[in-house]
Structures are given as C-alpha cells and as structure tokens.
C-alpha cells in the first residue's frame, strides 16, 4: 500500500510539472530522493518509472487536442486537414535535434547528468533566463501555428534538445526558445505540447526496450497507477497553463525555479 501511495504521489508530480516550465524530470528525481520508490532497491525500475509515467501526460495532450491533432477528421475542410498535416510535419522537423542527440548520448546523459547539482544549476539558469527574456520581450510576430515556419519549428527543436539535460524542463526550453523568436505565449505553449508527443512516446518506448519488459506484478501495478494519475493531473495542468498564459507572463515560473534550485543546493550541499 505504501508503494502505491508513492506511485500516486509521483504521478501527481509528473502530471503537474511536465507541462509547467519547471522541469518534471528534475522534480521527479528530487521527490524520489525523499520517498524512495521500492525502497530504492531497484534503481533501473525507478529510472524507468520516472520516464514511462510521462506516457500518461502524452495521452492528456492527445485527449484535449484530438480534433486539432487529427488530420483525418471529416469535420475539417480540405484546407484545415492540410494545415493539420503541415503542423505535424513541423513537429517532426522539430524532433530531429533531440532524436539525434538522445539516441547517441542517452546512456551518457543518464550516467553523468542525472544528479542534484546538474538539476540545481539548470533550474536556476533557466529561471533567470525566463525573467530576463520576459523583461525584454517584444510584441509577438507568430500568433498561430500555421504562421510558424519550418525554420522556427527547427529552432524550437534545438531548445527541446537542450532539455535532455535534467532540470532544464522540456516545455520550459521550447517555450523560452519560441518566445525568443517572436512566438506568442499561447502558441509557444501549445506547440510545445505537440512536440512532446513523439519525443516522450519515443523516450518511454526506449526505456521499456532497455529494461526488457521483465516486470514483477508489483512493478506493473506501480507503472499503471503512476501513468493513470499522471494522465488525470496533466489534463488539469494543461488547462491551467493555457488559461494562465492568456493573462500572465512566465516570470513567476522563473522565480519558482530559482528558489527551488537554491533549496536543492541548500539541502544536498549543507544538510544531507
């Protein structure tokens, strides 16, 4: 029962932090430092759990944006279906940088970068960047995904590639990059959601293949529960963020990242 409660809590953290620009991986690593899923005895499974529960977050995007994502919808005109296909081609183009780097350096990233000091540094660095960029932000020139060029999509893909570093935040890096090239906040957030679908699905599948699908009954239940909770919480988090960006900027998230990064340093360097 205790392990189930841990899986539920981790699913809640995943669902909230995956879409808010505060780093889901960073939070999941830090939270597990305290609750120790499976008592910390099976590190490989814990690493798998932290990635595979992201699949629930992907399903939330597909659920909320199914009509916009579906190029076969009979409710769309021919022109609208063409725009949907164009959007998907832009998404796939933006996946190229992260796909190449992820496939080449996945093991090295896991080995050398999944630690508290990298997470703390990236939390603070990107927190500062959010504040600086929002203070210098100009009126957006890209106000819809249809106005986004392949070049702009590829640049956002580079931002997503940087998010392979734990603590960066995939949504945070892509949104920040989009704002830098003149994208409106709501379009930046929405396109960031769509970018997550292939990359997070691929990451989950890759982890499953590496683990070998050799699960105990307990591990299967923990994965299912964590993923289901992540799905439900993600639906709420996505709706919150889209409503938030219509009225506010991203500076509060920047300050949150700085405070959290400082707290991480304080705990691991001075207390633990």
Steps between C-alpha positions, in 0.01 A plus 500: 500500500786738582658446157165571332474830688853585386406422137190721531704786641764469228220492239361824641843663486550377143159623387550848643862561410509346151305788351595786726849632409659384825659164400310178560814285495670727751202485733460123461868438578483725805169365632619141466806599701266533797233233444718225343266300276545127574731602780760608245596133449437487124656810345440378144126472560486840672674659200250323275204614712612864488498489119210267419248689714547781248286288267200598709583863440517436124152345505370815670620715208350259246169505689475877533622582148375197308301704247790736433746212476285276278574555126228252399207675669197518271390812689796688350509652156766393252697815579477433876620142454790638296588736785492209746739298282725807474499531879603136537783541248625798701482293819701219339758747371537640850561151641817446297756668734378326819462165321859505373657611828275274709581187301874573499546612858208355702723276712753775567225745596359244746845428643648847532214752515232341718612651830396776734763758406413491129131527588563793736714684245253464213206597722672825590646579157171460315316680777721804446455471122121502534511823699755671272327399176154595625632844607642559150214336310349677200162462332469150345524455124385135497142485627392157375664167418408550133720814502796303635765419241703178486802705602319621812388144579857371463629773733243391759631148444848617600346635821341160558837334444649708782227364727671159494704646787306420821346801671472700179129429433400392151201734497706778656781477244266482199274781626800719581647440153164572336464830685853598393406461131179700539232240574201590717485330839189293428630377163840424656334294775267317260773410252716387792219261597493354149879463491475286811295227334767333280799571726338382823343197335839412353676549835245278678530227237882514507506461878259206481715328236817556704332366815384193308132491605602268786262638763376357825127528571571780748701697245223469241244639746729786600555595135128486419400702807770761451414538131125528566550764769742692274231500229224639722720766659648598161154582366456751783854637467467562125171682544651709780806599296300600191273720711799641689701609195204695361525742793853467641863459397743223598697696761330330799631168370846655470498607864367161606786326319762723666355440847473124443854482361632683807305265727652200323851635553424577864368150566757289317810713568437612856236279663520149355 
